């Protein structure tokens, strides 16, 4: 993959964030929102495909499998979103609604995708952290941010389940705080990820 493609991959991640915010705040679950979600998913997928190309060019292949899983899970989440299952925006924006679909089987499928999604992003975080040993501090930051962000979201799910089971409003508040913190950290991770690709393209 050439430097121009890697650079656009970084830009695509920034576009993804803009569309993620627009899709969530401006359009909600409307048809326009779903279209925006599909475009955002395409940007996310290209950003990660460019990441794979860049890391491979640097002799790092440990992130290949988690990246491919992220791409596949994001695409599948977007397809399910077209049918009103999940948020429709592949990646961090749409998976929060997974499992809320009307059909029981589809809901189970959505939950499985969410689990795979959690694990693949964590895996990518550790892979980016490993690449940071030779790729520079920005990739260490990318890895750390993704790991922290996904850990917060994982704890959110745990505290939400506990809050429902125990009927505890306090645990619900903790879950709410964790999802906000995790979301903000993941937004920062994507921003730094985009910067890392743009900087890396300049060195290819």
C-alpha positions as CSV (number, residue, x, y, z in Angstrom):
1,X,0.0,0.0,0.0
2,X,1.4,3.4,-1.0
3,X,1.7,6.5,1.2
4,X,-1.3,8.2,-0.4
5,X,-3.6,5.4,0.5
6,X,-2.3,5.3,4.1
7,X,-2.7,9.1,4.4
8,X,-6.2,8.9,3.2
9,X,-6.8,6.1,5.7
10,X,-6.0,8.5,8.5
11,X,-8.3,11.1,7.0
12,X,-11.0,8.5,6.6
13,X,-10.9,7.9,10.4
14,X,-11.5,11.6,11.0
15,X,-14.4,11.5,8.6
16,X,-15.7,8.5,10.4
17,X,-15.8,10.5,13.7
18,X,-17.6,13.4,12.1
19,X,-20.2,11.0,10.6
20,X,-20.5,9.1,13.9
21,X,-21.4,12.3,15.7
22,X,-23.8,13.5,13.0
23,X,-25.4,10.0,12.8
24,X,-25.9,9.9,16.6
25,X,-27.0,13.5,17.3
26,X,-28.5,14.9,14.2
27,X,-30.2,12.0,12.4
28,X,-30.8,9.4,15.1
29,X,-32.4,6.2,13.8
30,X,-33.8,7.8,10.6
31,X,-33.2,6.6,7.1
32,X,-30.7,9.4,6.6
33,X,-29.0,8.3,9.8
34,X,-28.6,4.8,8.5
35,X,-27.1,6.1,5.2
36,X,-24.7,8.3,7.2
37,X,-23.9,5.2,9.3
38,X,-23.1,3.1,6.1
39,X,-20.8,5.8,4.8
40,X,-19.2,6.1,8.3
41,X,-18.7,2.3,8.4
42,X,-17.0,2.5,4.9
43,X,-14.6,5.2,6.3
44,X,-13.8,3.1,9.4
45,X,-13.2,0.0,7.3
46,X,-10.9,1.8,4.9
47,X,-9.0,3.4,7.8
48,X,-8.3,0.0,9.3
49,X,-7.5,-1.5,5.9
50,X,-4.9,1.3,5.5
51,X,-3.6,0.5,9.0
52,X,-3.1,-3.1,8.0
53,X,-1.2,-2.0,4.8
54,X,0.9,0.4,6.8
55,X,1.8,-2.1,9.5
56,X,2.6,-4.8,6.9
57,X,4.9,-2.3,5.1
58,X,6.7,-1.9,8.4
59,X,7.1,-5.7,8.8
60,X,4.4,-5.9,11.5
61,X,1.7,-8.6,10.9
62,X,0.5,-9.3,14.5
63,X,-2.5,-6.9,14.0
64,X,-3.7,-8.5,10.8
65,X,-6.3,-10.9,12.3
66,X,-7.9,-8.4,14.7
67,X,-8.0,-5.8,12.0
68,X,-9.8,-8.2,9.6
69,X,-12.2,-9.2,12.4
70,X,-12.9,-5.5,13.1
71,X,-13.6,-4.9,9.4
72,X,-15.9,-7.9,9.2
73,X,-17.8,-7.2,12.4
74,X,-18.2,-3.5,11.5
75,X,-19.6,-4.4,8.0
76,X,-22.0,-7.0,9.5
77,X,-23.1,-4.5,12.2
78,X,-23.9,-2.0,9.4
79,X,-25.9,-4.5,7.5
80,X,-27.9,-5.5,10.6
81,X,-28.4,-1.7,11.2
82,X,-30.2,-1.4,7.9
83,X,-32.8,-3.7,9.4
84,X,-33.1,-1.8,12.6
85,X,-30.9,-4.2,14.6
86,X,-28.2,-2.3,16.5
87,X,-27.1,1.3,15.9
88,X,-26.2,0.8,12.3
89,X,-22.8,2.6,12.5
90,X,-20.2,-0.1,12.4
91,X,-17.5,0.2,15.1
92,X,-17.8,2.0,18.4
93,X,-20.9,4.0,17.6
94,X,-23.3,1.4,16.6
95,X,-22.5,-1.5,18.8
96,X,-24.0,0.0,21.9
97,X,-27.4,-0.8,20.6
98,X,-26.7,-4.4,19.6
99,X,-29.0,-6.9,21.0
100,X,-31.9,-4.6,21.1
101,X,-33.4,-6.0,17.8
102,X,-36.9,-7.3,17.7
103,X,-36.2,-10.8,16.6
104,X,-34.7,-13.1,19.2
105,X,-32.3,-14.9,16.9
106,X,-31.1,-11.7,15.3
107,X,-30.6,-10.2,18.8
108,X,-28.5,-13.2,19.8
109,X,-26.4,-12.8,16.6
110,X,-26.0,-9.1,17.4
111,X,-24.8,-9.9,20.9
112,X,-22.2,-12.4,19.5
113,X,-21.0,-9.7,17.1
114,X,-20.7,-7.3,20.0
115,X,-18.6,-9.8,22.0
116,X,-16.3,-10.5,19.0
117,X,-16.1,-6.7,18.4
118,X,-15.0,-6.0,22.1
119,X,-12.3,-8.7,21.9
120,X,-10.9,-7.7,18.5
121,X,-10.5,-4.0,19.4
122,X,-8.7,-5.0,22.6
123,X,-6.5,-7.3,20.6
124,X,-5.8,-4.5,18.1
125,X,-4.9,-2.3,21.0
126,X,-2.3,-4.7,22.3
127,X,-1.0,-5.2,18.8
128,X,-0.6,-1.4,18.3
129,X,1.1,-1.2,21.7
130,X,3.6,-3.9,20.6
131,X,4.2,-2.1,17.3
132,X,5.0,1.1,19.3
133,X,8.3,-0.5,20.4
134,X,9.6,0.2,16.9
135,X,6.9,2.4,15.4
136,X,7.2,5.2,17.8
137,X,5.3,6.7,20.8
138,X,2.2,7.6,18.8
139,X,1.4,3.9,18.3
140,X,2.0,3.2,22.0
141,X,-0.6,5.9,22.7
142,X,-3.0,4.4,20.2
143,X,-2.7,1.0,21.8
144,X,-3.1,2.3,25.3
145,X,-6.1,4.4,24.5
146,X,-7.9,1.6,22.7
147,X,-7.2,-0.8,25.6
148,X,-8.4,1.7,28.2
149,X,-11.5,2.7,26.2
150,X,-12.5,-0.9,25.6
151,X,-11.9,-1.9,29.2
152,X,-14.2,1.0,30.3
153,X,-16.9,-0.3,27.9
154,X,-16.5,-3.8,29.1
155,X,-16.9,-2.6,32.7
156,X,-20.0,-0.7,31.6
157,X,-21.6,-3.9,30.4
158,X,-20.7,-5.6,33.7
159,X,-22.1,-2.8,35.9
160,X,-25.2,-2.5,33.8
161,X,-25.9,-6.2,34.3
162,X,-25.2,-5.9,38.0
163,X,-27.4,-2.8,38.3
164,X,-30.3,-4.6,36.6
165,X,-29.9,-7.7,38.6
166,X,-29.6,-5.9,41.9
167,X,-32.0,-3.1,41.1
168,X,-29.2,-0.6,42.2
169,X,-29.4,2.9,40.9
170,X,-25.8,3.5,42.2
171,X,-24.4,0.8,40.0
172,X,-26.4,2.3,37.1
173,X,-24.7,5.6,37.7
174,X,-21.3,4.0,37.7
175,X,-22.2,2.3,34.4
176,X,-23.2,5.7,33.0
177,X,-20.0,7.3,34.0
178,X,-17.9,4.4,32.6
179,X,-19.7,4.6,29.2
180,X,-19.0,8.3,28.9
181,X,-15.4,7.9,29.9
182,X,-14.9,4.9,27.6
183,X,-16.5,6.7,24.7
184,X,-14.4,9.8,25.1
185,X,-11.2,7.7,25.4
186,X,-12.1,5.8,22.2
187,X,-12.8,9.0,20.4
188,X,-9.3,10.2,21.4
189,X,-7.9,6.8,20.3
190,X,-9.4,7.2,16.8
191,X,-8.1,10.7,16.5
192,X,-4.6,9.6,17.5
193,X,-4.9,6.6,15.2
194,X,-5.7,8.9,12.3
195,X,-2.7,11.1,13.2
196,X,-0.5,8.0,13.4
197,X,-1.4,7.0,9.8
198,X,-0.9,10.5,8.4
199,X,2.5,10.8,10.1
200,X,3.4,7.3,9.1
201,X,2.5,8.0,5.4
202,X,5.0,10.8,5.5
203,X,7.8,8.4,6.4
204,X,7.0,5.8,3.7
